[in-house]
Amino acid sequence: MKKYLVCLLSLFLVSVLALTFTSCGNGGQDQTDSDSPLTRNDSEPNAPASDLPIGGNIDFSSIMAGSGSTDTVWGQQDAASRQQIIEAARAEGYDVSFGADGSMTVKGEDGTVVVQKPDGTWTMQDKDGSSAQLGGSWPDNEFTRLVPRPDFTLAGASTEEDTFTAAFQSVELEQVKAYANQLKASGFTEDPEEVDQNAYGVIVYTYSAHNADDVYVEITFASGVSGLTIRK
């Protein structure tokens, strides 16, 4: 969980633009194609994945590390398959339960809770109350209510005690500049800092400021990746 949060924050640093959510999930090592279901590394070498119980096709360690696949919604499997998942998770020290809405909740011994929603996206929460999500819709919380809602595709977000961060994908520079103008219009104009430059062929844009309540925001853009930070 902590590893995922650190990787999410790193998306906002120009010096590490090459990082992606996939590399964050496995420490930079190669991963299976994201379009393929997660598979266990300790599966029997002579047993085709299709012949394994469905519970054996889930890598719970990867899920708890923040790299769960969104192509398969485990909570929408049949009752027998869900029971296999519960038993496979228990054997690895995890507690799995399913909601009536098609969600799946995985609890770790360290207090981390990971939920796959019915749309396949994931949310995470650790024992200290920090939370994160991969994909999904724009969250509604005490931080996001302080700023205009961005009309961007959400790659992921994390919330800690005094800070909210979000990463967006497939964003155009002009969209980010327009959002920065929305922030200015909503009162984020104190101690402003704005950077708009082309560094070694990479267009970098940043706007940051406080409002009258001393809430800090920063919107950044570089190479089609954008990040938003809100700090109280």
C-alpha positions in Angstrom: 0.0 0.0 0.0 2.7 2.5 1.0 4.7 1.5 -2.1 1.7 2.2 -4.3 1.2 5.7 -2.7 4.9 6.6 -3.2 4.7 5.5 -6.9 1.6 7.6 -7.4 3.3 10.6 -6.0 6.3 10.1 -8.2 4.2 10.6 -11.3 4.2 14.3 -10.5 8.0 14.7 -10.6 9.4 15.7 -14.0 12.6 13.8 -13.3 10.7 10.5 -13.2 8.2 10.9 -16.1 9.2 7.5 -17.4 7.5 5.8 -14.5 4.0 4.3 -15.0 1.5 2.7 -12.7 2.5 -0.7 -14.0 6.1 -0.2 -13.0 5.0 1.1 -9.6 3.1 -2.0 -8.9 6.2 -4.3 -9.3 9.2 -2.2 -8.4 10.1 -1.6 -12.1 10.3 -5.2 -13.1 8.6 -6.6 -16.2 5.0 -7.5 -15.8 2.5 -9.7 -17.6 0.5 -8.0 -20.3 -2.1 -5.8 -18.5 -4.8 -7.3 -20.8 -4.2 -10.8 -19.4 -5.7 -12.1 -16.1 -3.3 -12.2 -13.1 -1.6 -15.5 -12.6 0.3 -17.0 -9.7 4.1 -17.5 -10.1 4.0 -20.6 -8.0 1.5 -22.5 -10.2 2.5 -26.1 -11.1 4.7 -25.8 -14.2 2.9 -28.6 -16.1 -0.7 -27.4 -15.3 -2.2 -25.0 -17.9 -3.6 -21.9 -16.3 -7.0 -22.8 -17.8 -7.1 -26.1 -15.9 -6.4 -24.5 -12.5 -9.2 -23.6 -10.1 -10.1 -20.0 -10.6 -8.7 -19.1 -7.2 -5.3 -20.3 -8.4 -5.4 -17.7 -11.2 -5.3 -14.7 -8.7 -2.0 -13.3 -7.5 -3.2 -11.9 -4.2 0.3 -10.4 -3.4 0.1 -8.3 -6.6 -3.4 -7.2 -5.7 -2.3 -6.1 -2.2 0.7 -4.3 -3.8 -1.6 -2.2 -5.9 -1.3 -3.9 -9.3 -4.5 -5.7 -9.6 -5.9 -6.2 -13.1 -9.1 -4.5 -14.1 -10.1 -6.9 -17.0 -11.6 -9.6 -14.8 -14.2 -8.7 -12.1 -13.8 -11.5 -9.6 -16.9 -10.7 -7.7 -19.0 -11.4 -10.7 -17.9 -15.0 -11.0 -20.3 -17.8 -10.2 -20.8 -19.0 -6.6 -18.5 -22.0 -6.9 -15.7 -19.9 -8.3 -16.1 -17.3 -5.6 -15.8 -20.0 -3.0 -12.5 -21.2 -4.7 -11.2 -17.7 -4.4 -12.1 -17.4 -0.7 -10.3 -20.7 0.0 -7.2 -19.8 -2.1 -6.9 -16.5 -0.4 -7.3 -18.1 3.1 -4.4 -20.4 2.2 -2.2 -17.4 1.6 -3.2 -15.5 4.7 -5.9 -13.2 3.2 -9.5 -12.8 4.0 -11.8 -12.4 1.0 -15.5 -11.6 0.9 -17.9 -10.6 -1.8 -20.6 -8.0 -1.9 -24.0 -8.4 -3.4 -23.1 -5.6 -5.9 -20.3 -7.8 -7.4 -17.5 -6.3 -5.5 -14.6 -8.2 -3.9 -12.9 -7.2 -0.6 -9.4 -8.6 0.3 -8.1 -8.0 3.8 -4.4 -8.6 4.7 -3.0 -9.5 8.1 -1.3 -6.0 8.3 -4.7 -4.3 8.1 -4.6 -3.3 4.5 -8.0 -3.6 2.7 -8.3 -3.7 -1.1 -11.6 -3.6 -2.8 -12.4 -4.4 -6.5 -15.5 -2.5 -7.5 -18.1 -4.0 -9.8 -16.6 -2.0 -12.7 -13.2 -3.7 -12.1 -11.4 -0.7 -10.6 -9.6 -0.9 -7.2 -9.5 1.0 -4.0 -7.0 0.5 -1.2 -6.8 1.5 2.5 -4.1 0.8 5.0 -4.2 0.5 8.8 -3.2 4.2 9.2 -6.2 5.4 7.2 -4.4 6.3 4.0 -6.3 5.4 0.9 -5.7 5.1 -2.8 -7.6 4.1 -6.0 -6.5 2.9 -9.4 -8.7 4.2 -12.1 -12.4 4.8 -11.5 -14.3 8.0 -11.1 -13.3 11.3 -9.5 -13.5 10.7 -5.7 -15.7 12.8 -3.4 -13.9 13.8 -0.2 -12.9 16.7 2.0 -10.1 17.6 -0.4 -11.8 17.3 -3.8 -14.7 19.5 -2.6 -12.2 22.4 -2.2 -11.4 22.6 -6.0 -13.2 22.6 -9.3 -13.8 19.1 -10.6 -11.3 18.3 -13.4 -12.7 16.8 -16.5 -9.8 14.4 -17.0 -9.3 10.6 -17.1 -8.3 9.5 -13.7 -5.3 7.2 -13.6 -5.2 7.0 -9.8 -5.5 8.9 -6.6 -4.4 8.7 -3.0 -5.5 10.4 0.2 -3.5 10.8 3.4 -4.0 12.8 6.6 -3.4 16.3 5.1 -2.8 15.7 1.4 -4.7 14.4 -1.7 -2.9 13.6 -4.9 -4.3 12.5 -8.3 -2.7 11.4 -11.6 -4.4 11.9 -14.9 -3.7 10.3 -18.3 -4.3 11.2 -21.9 -4.4 14.9 -21.0 -3.6 17.8 -23.4 -1.6 20.8 -22.3 -4.3 23.3 -23.1 -6.7 21.3 -20.9 -4.4 21.6 -17.9 -3.9 25.3 -18.5 -7.7 25.8 -18.7 -8.0 23.9 -15.4 -5.3 26.2 -13.9 -7.5 29.1 -14.9 -10.4 27.5 -13.1 -8.3 27.2 -10.0 -7.4 30.9 -10.2 -11.0 31.8 -10.7 -12.0 29.8 -7.6 -9.5 31.8 -5.4 -6.2 30.0 -5.7 -4.2 33.1 -6.3 -2.0 33.7 -3.3 1.8 33.1 -3.6 1.3 31.8 -7.2 4.0 30.1 -9.1 3.7 29.2 -12.8 6.1 27.4 -15.0 5.6 26.9 -18.8 8.7 25.7 -20.6 10.1 23.2 -23.1 13.0 21.2 -21.5 14.9 18.9 -23.9 11.8 18.5 -26.0 9.5 17.8 -23.1 6.8 20.4 -22.5 6.4 21.1 -18.7 3.7 23.2 -17.2 3.0 23.8 -13.5 0.7 26.1 -11.6 0.6 26.3 -7.8 -0.9 28.7 -5.3 -2.8 29.0 -2.0 -6.2 30.3 -1.3 -7.5 32.6 1.5 -7.9 29.5 3.8 -4.3 28.5 3.2 -5.2 25.4 1.1 -2.4 24.7 -1.4 -3.0 23.3 -4.9 -0.6 22.3 -7.6 -1.5 21.2 -11.1 1.3 19.8 -13.3 1.7 18.5 -16.9 4.5 16.8 -18.7 4.4 14.4 -21.7 0.6 13.8 -21.5 0.7 13.0 -17.8 -0.8 15.4 -15.3 -1.0 15.5 -11.6 -3.0 17.4 -9.0 -2.0 17.9 -5.4 -4.2 19.4 -2.7 -2.8 20.1 0.7 -4.5 21.6 3.8 
